[in-house]
C-alpha cells in the first residue's frame, strides 16, 4: 500500500472537512448579523444570545478539523514495525491509519479508517507488532500487519 497516497487522501479529507466546517460557521454568522440602523427589541437581544451560542457550537467542528490538518502536517508516515502514529495497522481484517480520526475512505481499492491515538482501540493495540494480539472490548484482536 502506498502510504504517500494514503497521507494525501487523509489531508484532502481533513481539508474538505475544515472547509465545510468553516463554511457552516461563516454562513451562520452572516445569517445572524443584525441589520444596521434597525431598532433592537428586547426579544431580538435574546435571539442574538441564542445565535451566539449556536455560533460557539459551530466553532467546535472548525477547531477539530484544524487540529486534524495540523496533526497530518507533522505526522511521520515512514515505514513502521509497531502500531504507532503514522502506521497503517491491519487489525482483524480492517485497516486503520493511526494519527487522526476519519470515517471510512478508500485508496487504490483498499478501505481504511483513520484512528486517533486517543481512541480506545488504539490504546489497546499501541506498540504491538505484526502477529501480536490484544484484548479489546472483551475479545482478542490480532494485528495482522503493520506498515
C-alpha positions as CSV (number, residue, x, y, z in Angstrom):
1,X,0.0,0.0,0.0
2,X,1.3,3.4,-1.0
3,X,1.4,5.4,2.3
4,X,2.0,8.7,0.4
5,X,-1.3,8.2,-1.4
6,X,-3.0,7.4,2.0
7,X,-1.4,10.5,3.6
8,X,-2.6,12.7,0.6
9,X,-6.1,11.3,0.8
10,X,-6.2,12.0,4.6
11,X,-5.0,15.5,4.1
12,X,-7.6,16.0,1.3
13,X,-10.4,14.7,3.5
14,X,-9.4,16.7,6.5
15,X,-9.1,19.9,4.4
16,X,-12.5,19.3,3.0
17,X,-13.9,18.8,6.5
18,X,-12.3,22.0,7.6
19,X,-13.7,23.9,4.6
20,X,-17.2,22.6,5.2
21,X,-17.0,23.5,8.9
22,X,-15.7,27.0,8.2
23,X,-18.5,27.4,5.5
24,X,-21.2,26.4,8.0
25,X,-19.7,28.7,10.6
26,X,-19.5,31.7,8.2
27,X,-23.0,31.1,6.8
28,X,-24.4,31.1,10.3
29,X,-22.5,34.3,11.2
30,X,-23.8,36.1,8.0
31,X,-27.4,34.9,8.6
32,X,-27.4,36.1,12.2
33,X,-25.9,39.5,11.7
34,X,-28.3,42.3,12.8
35,X,-29.2,44.8,10.2
36,X,-27.6,48.1,10.9
37,X,-29.7,51.1,11.7
38,X,-32.6,48.8,12.7
39,X,-34.2,49.2,16.1
40,X,-33.4,46.4,18.5
41,X,-36.2,44.9,20.6
42,X,-35.6,43.0,23.8
43,X,-36.6,39.7,22.2
44,X,-34.0,40.4,19.5
45,X,-31.3,40.7,22.1
46,X,-32.3,37.3,23.5
47,X,-32.3,35.9,19.9
48,X,-28.7,37.3,19.5
49,X,-27.6,35.5,22.6
50,X,-29.1,32.3,21.2
51,X,-27.3,32.9,17.9
52,X,-24.0,33.4,19.7
53,X,-24.5,30.0,21.4
54,X,-25.1,28.3,18.1
55,X,-22.0,30.0,16.6
56,X,-20.0,28.8,19.5
57,X,-21.3,25.2,18.9
58,X,-20.4,25.5,15.2
59,X,-16.9,26.7,16.1
60,X,-16.1,23.3,17.7
61,X,-16.0,21.4,14.4
62,X,-13.8,24.1,12.9
63,X,-11.3,23.7,15.7
64,X,-11.4,19.9,15.4
65,X,-10.8,20.0,11.7
66,X,-8.0,22.5,12.1
67,X,-6.3,20.1,14.6
68,X,-6.6,17.2,12.2
69,X,-5.0,19.2,9.4
70,X,-2.2,20.3,11.7
71,X,-1.6,16.8,13.0
72,X,-1.4,15.4,9.5
73,X,1.1,18.0,8.5
74,X,3.5,16.8,11.2
75,X,2.8,13.1,11.2
76,X,5.6,10.8,10.1
77,X,4.2,8.3,7.6
78,X,7.5,6.5,7.2
79,X,7.8,2.7,7.5
80,X,6.6,1.3,10.9
81,X,7.1,-2.1,12.6
82,X,4.8,-1.3,15.5
83,X,1.4,0.3,15.9
84,X,2.1,4.0,16.4
85,X,1.1,7.3,14.8
86,X,1.8,7.1,11.1
87,X,1.4,3.4,10.8
88,X,-1.2,1.5,8.9
89,X,-2.3,-1.4,11.0
90,X,-4.5,-4.3,9.8
91,X,-6.5,-5.5,12.8
92,X,-8.9,-8.4,12.3
93,X,-9.1,-7.6,8.6
94,X,-9.7,-3.9,9.0
95,X,-7.1,-1.3,8.0
96,X,-6.5,1.6,10.4
97,X,-4.4,4.6,9.7
98,X,-3.1,5.8,13.0
99,X,-3.0,9.5,13.6
100,X,-6.4,11.2,13.3
101,X,-10.0,10.1,13.5
102,X,-11.5,9.8,10.0
103,X,-14.6,7.9,8.6
104,X,-14.1,5.1,6.1
105,X,-12.2,6.1,3.0
106,X,-10.7,4.2,0.1
107,X,-7.3,4.4,-1.5
108,X,-6.4,2.3,-4.5
109,X,-9.3,0.0,-3.7
110,X,-8.3,-0.5,-0.1
111,X,-10.8,0.5,2.6
112,X,-9.3,2.4,5.6
113,X,-10.4,4.1,8.7
114,X,-8.5,7.0,10.5
115,X,-7.8,6.1,14.1
116,X,-6.9,8.7,16.7
117,X,-4.3,7.9,19.3
118,X,-7.0,8.9,21.8
119,X,-9.3,6.0,20.7
120,X,-9.8,3.1,23.0
121,X,-8.8,0.6,20.2
122,X,-5.5,2.4,19.7
123,X,-4.9,2.3,23.4
124,X,-5.3,-1.5,23.3
125,X,-3.0,-2.1,20.3
126,X,-0.4,0.6,20.8
127,X,3.1,-0.6,20.4
128,X,2.2,-4.1,19.1
129,X,3.8,-5.6,16.1
130,X,2.7,-8.0,13.3
131,X,1.1,-11.2,14.6
132,X,0.6,-9.9,18.2
133,X,-2.8,-9.9,19.9
134,X,-4.5,-7.6,22.3
135,X,-7.8,-7.6,24.2
136,X,-10.3,-5.0,23.2
137,X,-13.9,-4.9,24.2
138,X,-13.6,-8.3,26.0
139,X,-12.3,-10.1,22.8
140,X,-9.0,-10.9,21.3
141,X,-7.9,-8.8,18.3
142,X,-4.9,-9.7,16.1
143,X,-2.5,-7.4,14.5
144,X,-2.2,-8.9,11.0
145,X,0.1,-6.3,9.5
146,X,1.8,-3.0,10.3
147,X,3.3,-0.8,7.6
